[in-house]
């Protein structure tokens, strides 16, 4: 079991999709902590209250079994991560190194595009790719590995 002061104890990483990119994050943690796992500095220094008062960590998501219908919304600081969930849009306040800076755009531009039009699919979503991003929280750096390289890796 892996443990440190930032994250709830976890045995493994689970796969979720964020803006079209597959990432691995620690199970049994709030989604905002998982974002912090991927991008320690930008989330730690972000404008978040961590208790649901500010709504700066709002996300739009779909569960793995959703077969259409509207996206659901949640506050990442109060939402427990679930394997297979798809985050389709992020608040413009959420900047995840290696995820929201997709396609050569700056993090701010990609995150801003994610919150522009609630009625349509986000421009930041982009095409799905075969990369898996993981972030060792102790280093605060997101690393990107090819899916096949990360498949056999344990927590």
Secondary structure as the mmCIF struct_conf table of DSSP 4:
data_model
#
loop_
_struct_conf.conf_type_id
_struct_conf.id
_struct_conf.beg_label_comp_id
_struct_conf.beg_label_asym_id
_struct_conf.beg_label_seq_id
_struct_conf.end_label_comp_id
_struct_conf.end_label_asym_id
_struct_conf.end_label_seq_id
STRN STRN1 UNK A 2 UNK A 2
BEND BEND1 UNK A 5 UNK A 7
STRN STRN2 UNK A 10 UNK A 10
BEND BEND2 UNK A 11 UNK A 12
STRN STRN3 UNK A 13 UNK A 18
TURN_TY1_P TURN_TY1_P1 UNK A 19 UNK A 20
STRN STRN4 UNK A 21 UNK A 26
TURN_TY1_P TURN_TY1_P2 UNK A 27 UNK A 28
BEND BEND3 UNK A 29 UNK A 29
STRN STRN5 UNK A 30 UNK A 30
HELX_RH_AL_P HELX_RH_AL_P1 UNK A 31 UNK A 38
HELX_RH_AL_P HELX_RH_AL_P2 UNK A 40 UNK A 44
TURN_TY1_P TURN_TY1_P3 UNK A 45 UNK A 45
BEND BEND4 UNK A 46 UNK A 47
BEND BEND5 UNK A 50 UNK A 54
TURN_TY1_P TURN_TY1_P4 UNK A 56 UNK A 57
STRN STRN6 UNK A 58 UNK A 62
TURN_TY1_P TURN_TY1_P5 UNK A 64 UNK A 65
BEND BEND6 UNK A 68 UNK A 69
HELX_LH_PP_P HELX_LH_PP_P1 UNK A 70 UNK A 71
STRN STRN7 UNK A 72 UNK A 75
HELX_RH_3T_P HELX_RH_3T_P1 UNK A 76 UNK A 78
STRN STRN8 UNK A 80 UNK A 80
TURN_TY1_P TURN_TY1_P6 UNK A 83 UNK A 84
STRN STRN9 UNK A 86 UNK A 90
TURN_TY1_P TURN_TY1_P7 UNK A 92 UNK A 93
TURN_TY1_P TURN_TY1_P8 UNK A 97 UNK A 101
HELX_RH_3T_P HELX_RH_3T_P2 UNK A 102 UNK A 104
HELX_RH_AL_P HELX_RH_AL_P3 UNK A 107 UNK A 114
TURN_TY1_P TURN_TY1_P9 UNK A 115 UNK A 116
TURN_TY1_P TURN_TY1_P10 UNK A 118 UNK A 119
BEND BEND7 UNK A 120 UNK A 120
TURN_TY1_P TURN_TY1_P11 UNK A 123 UNK A 125
BEND BEND8 UNK A 130 UNK A 130
STRN STRN10 UNK A 131 UNK A 136
TURN_TY1_P TURN_TY1_P12 UNK A 137 UNK A 140
STRN STRN11 UNK A 141 UNK A 146
HELX_RH_AL_P HELX_RH_AL_P4 UNK A 147 UNK A 150
TURN_TY1_P TURN_TY1_P13 UNK A 151 UNK A 152
#
